Amino acid sequence: MDLWTQLLASSDLHLEGDAVCRAKPAVDIVRARDGDIMVPMVHLGLIDAVGDDAAAFLHSLFSNDVKKLARDAAQWTSFNSPKGRMLASMLLWHGEAGYRLALSADLHPALLKKLSMYVLRSKVKLADGRGGRALLGLSSATLSERLGGAKLPVPAAPMRTVSREGITVIRLDARRALIDAPAERMADIWTALGTLGVAPATTLAWQWLDVQAGIPMVTEQTQDDFVAQMLNYELIGGVNFQKGCYPGQEIVARTQYLGKLKKRMYRLTAPASAAPHTGDELYAPAFDSQSVGKLVTVVPSPNGGFEALAVLQMQAAEAGEIHLGATDGPKLRLATLPYTLEPVQRGA
């Protein structure tokens, strides 16, 4: 954290636990929408997995196909309970000596400990991946130009990676990338991007971009609540249905192939008076006092009010009347996602 404290000292940003903050975060969300931002990814914890059995070990535990992950590729994946509920959502890519995992920082210590319990005689070593390295998020409508201008590797397509001289860049989508670099080199990267007009921004700004992209993150408030498809995880490439067994695999497969899915993740907007929070319950008149869903990610909107990702009963979403906290609570509005939900709703 000392690295980020020093780099943020020249701005009015500061660290608060596992987040970069400022007094008026809406400023950064407008920048995220309209300009170029860089965000210290302190809200993510990192795990390194190295050793001869690292690929097989992770493959046996996660929802995606680790064995087939190309050297220059990244993937979304998850670790699930035996009942198929997501205990962590993760981004996985190749590090210099093995694999690197990024997940919500509030789950990091417990998950590192839990995964270590599975090692047994496997030739794999798990460790906190933040030692000596740092992760910076970059968002720009001209992403390739900004990376190139800072003399950083430039992945050609989303979910591809490029490594050079100890620095790995993971491209997430058309405008966002993660820069995984040795801590001692991050100050130079920070300065180079700043010279190009990239502004330091808050964690909330990055989370707003996640909401626009329909990318969920499982945190303490939502851990063990949702099967992968409820979070649209297979739609963003986080589930492989052809791989072998892993914890919860039977439930995830049954949900997919027997058409028993009744909930999906949607994007919502809320008025400023609603003051929603992650984990808040949602309601609909047709369901009386029964909760129809839960907020997964909540961020301020550059247009005022709030935006959120929420898991909802599909029937309630189709009716279109969703309320926060109670059936007579503040009304929320459905907004669009960058991908369609129709193909997976076929048998629900």
PyMOL commands that set and color helices and strands:
alter all, ss='L'
color gray80, all
select helices_A, chain A and resi 2-8+26-34+54-59+105-116+143-149+183-195+203-213+228-231+249-257+272-274+285-287+314-319+342-344
alter helices_A, ss='H'
color red, helices_A
select strands_A, chain A and resi 14-15+20-21+37-40+44-50+74-80+86-94+98-104+125-128+133-139+160-164+167-171+176-182+199-200+263-270+281-283+293-300+306-313+322-324+331-335
alter strands_A, ss='S'
color yellow, strands_A
deselect
rebuild
show_as cartoon
